[in-house]
Amino acid sequence: MKCVICKEPILTDPCGWDGGHNPWPVREKGRCCGECNDMIVIPRRLIKAGFEIDGTLIKEIQEHNHESL
C-alpha cells in the first residue's frame, strides 16, 4: 500500500500495524504513512481545531503540502 500524500510505501509500525493512517483533512480517501501523519496530517488537524503552531513548523507543513499536491 502506498501513502496518498507522499506516494511512498506504507511501512509496518513497531506494533505490527501495516494499515497506515487516516489522511483527513489532507486527503479524503486512502491511507497515509507514519511520517506524513506525524508531519502533515496531525499538525493540519491541530490547526483546524484552532491551535497555534510555531510559525516555522507551519511554513514547513505548507511547503511540504505544496510539493505533495
C-alpha positions, -999 to +999 in steps of 0.1 A: +000+000+000+013+035-008+008+068+010-017+090-007+003+121+003+040+113-004+034+082-026+060+061-007+052+026+006+035+025+040+057+006+063+047-016+092+049+003+125+066-011+157+033-026+169+029-046+137+002-024+121+006-021+084-026-003+075-013+033+077-032+062+090-063+082+081-051+112+060-080+135+067-080+166+063-052+164+038-069+138+017-104+124+018-096+088+008-068+063+011-042+059+038-010+078+047+024+067+061+035+074+097+058+102+086+031+121+067+007+115+096+032+130+121+045+159+100+015+169+079-019+154+090-017+158+128-005+194+126-032+202+100-058+188+123-045+208+152-046+240+131-082+232+120-090+228+157-077+263+165-044+255+179-014+277+171+018+260+160+052+275+157+055+296+125+085+276+113+066+244+115+036+258+097+059+271+069+074+236+066+040+220+065+028+243+038+059+238+017+056+200+020+019+201+012+025+222-019+052+197-031+029+167-024-002+181-042 
